[in-house]
Amino acid sequence: SCLLQLSRDFLALAAGRVLAGLGTSLLFSAFESWYLHEHLERHDFPAEWIPDTFSRVALWNSGLAVAAGLVAELVAEGLVLGPVAPFLVAVPFLVLSAIFAGKIWDENYGKNRPCGKACGEGLRGLMSDPRALLLGLVQALVESILLIFAFLWTPVLEPHGIPLGIAFSGFTAASAAGSALFRRGVSGRLRLQPL
């Protein structure tokens, strides 16, 4: 996906966006599933730690994204490739992460069930609980809005001369602040209860 950003061909750029979307989907599903199996099955850690772990992951992810936005702005301004430079700088980090994950992490396959059976069970679970279905629909709408925003924010801000890396860092800093406030609201003195 990052390397396809170098192309001037619309189909190659579209393929890059599709690959980026697939990568993002894997990032927010496969690794969470892997972690849950490791946490509960392999290490037998208490299940109560999971929400705190995910909250910390969200906070650190946002912090790293803020740093990545600042670095992206520096390389976009400093290298002759302009807005494509951050994608190229990301490639070595992606390769190192893949090597690290392949060498250090153990593979876990969870329960080995046919895909049709597992998907059918999931669909029946969604249909049997209207709250789960509503939650899934709301999550899908929120993700759709975020993806549309991610696709459109650069063309909107670029004509105004706003540094895109700084804007991205600002967006992710706001996300980190929201995550931290939510965690404090749920676990702090306020004891807010999510719906």
Backbone hydrogen bonds, N-H to C=O, Kabsch-Sander energy under -0.5 kcal/mol:
donor,donor_aa,acceptor,acceptor_aa,energy
5,Q,1,S,-0.6
5,Q,2,C,-1.0
6,L,3,L,-1.6
7,S,4,L,-1.4
13,L,9,D,-2.3
14,A,10,F,-2.8
15,A,11,L,-2.5
16,G,12,A,-2.2
17,R,13,L,-1.9
18,V,14,A,-2.3
19,L,15,A,-2.7
20,A,16,G,-2.3
21,G,17,R,-2.4
22,L,18,V,-2.4
23,G,19,L,-2.6
24,T,20,A,-2.4
25,S,21,G,-2.4
26,L,22,L,-2.5
27,L,23,G,-2.5
28,F,24,T,-2.0
29,S,26,L,-1.3
30,A,26,L,-1.2
31,F,26,L,-1.2
33,S,29,S,-2.4
34,W,30,A,-2.6
35,Y,31,F,-2.7
36,L,32,E,-2.5
37,H,33,S,-2.1
38,E,34,W,-2.4
39,H,35,Y,-3.2
40,L,36,L,-2.6
41,E,37,H,-2.3
42,R,37,H,-1.5
43,H,38,E,-2.3
45,F,39,H,-2.8
49,W,46,P,-1.5
50,I,47,A,-1.4
52,D,48,E,-0.5
53,T,49,W,-2.4
54,F,50,I,-2.6
55,S,51,P,-2.2
56,R,52,D,-2.4
57,V,53,T,-2.6
58,A,54,F,-2.3
59,L,55,S,-2.0
60,W,56,R,-2.8
61,N,57,V,-2.9
62,S,58,A,-2.1
63,G,59,L,-2.2
64,L,60,W,-2.8
65,A,61,N,-2.0
66,V,62,S,-2.1
67,A,63,G,-2.0
68,A,64,L,-2.6
69,G,65,A,-2.3
70,L,66,V,-1.9
71,V,67,A,-2.5
72,A,68,A,-2.8
73,E,69,G,-2.1
74,L,70,L,-2.0
75,V,71,V,-2.7
76,A,72,A,-2.5
77,E,73,E,-1.9
78,G,74,L,-2.2
79,L,75,V,-2.5
82,G,79,L,-1.2
84,V,81,L,-1.3
85,A,82,G,-1.7
87,F,84,V,-0.8
88,L,84,V,-1.5
89,V,85,A,-2.5
90,A,86,P,-1.5
91,V,87,F,-0.8
91,V,88,L,-0.5
93,F,89,V,-0.7
94,L,90,A,-2.4
95,V,91,V,-2.4
96,L,92,P,-2.7
97,S,93,F,-2.3
98,A,94,L,-2.2
99,I,95,V,-2.4
100,F,96,L,-2.7
101,A,97,S,-2.8
102,G,98,A,-2.5
103,K,99,I,-2.2
104,I,100,F,-2.6
105,W,100,F,-0.6
105,W,101,A,-1.2
113,R,111,K,-1.2
118,A,114,P,-2.3
119,C,115,C,-2.9
120,G,116,G,-2.1
121,E,117,K,-2.3
122,G,118,A,-2.1
123,L,119,C,-2.6
124,R,120,G,-2.5
125,G,121,E,-2.2
126,L,122,G,-2.1
127,M,123,L,-2.4
128,S,124,R,-1.8
129,D,125,G,-0.9
132,A,129,D,-0.6
133,L,126,L,-0.5
133,L,129,D,-1.9
134,L,130,P,-2.6
135,L,131,R,-2.6
136,G,132,A,-2.3
137,L,133,L,-2.3
138,V,134,L,-2.6
139,Q,135,L,-2.6
140,A,136,G,-2.3
141,L,137,L,-2.3
142,V,138,V,-2.6
143,E,139,Q,-2.7
144,S,140,A,-2.3
145,I,141,L,-2.4
146,L,142,V,-2.5
147,L,143,E,-2.6
148,I,144,S,-2.5
149,F,145,I,-2.6
150,A,146,L,-2.7
151,F,147,L,-1.8
152,L,148,I,-1.8
153,W,149,F,-2.4
156,V,152,L,-1.4
157,L,153,W,-2.1
158,E,154,T,-2.6
160,H,157,L,-1.4
161,G,158,E,-2.0
162,I,157,L,-1.2
167,A,163,P,-2.2
168,F,164,L,-2.8
169,S,165,G,-2.3
170,G,166,I,-2.2
171,F,167,A,-2.4
172,T,168,F,-2.5
173,A,169,S,-2.3
174,A,170,G,-2.1
175,S,171,F,-1.8
176,A,172,T,-2.4
177,A,173,A,-2.5
178,G,174,A,-2.4
179,S,175,S,-2.4
180,A,176,A,-2.5
181,L,177,A,-2.7
182,F,178,G,-2.3
183,R,179,S,-2.4
184,R,180,A,-2.5
185,G,181,L,-2.7
186,V,182,F,-2.3
187,S,183,R,-2.6
188,G,184,R,-2.6
191,R,188,G,-0.6
192,L,185,G,-3.3
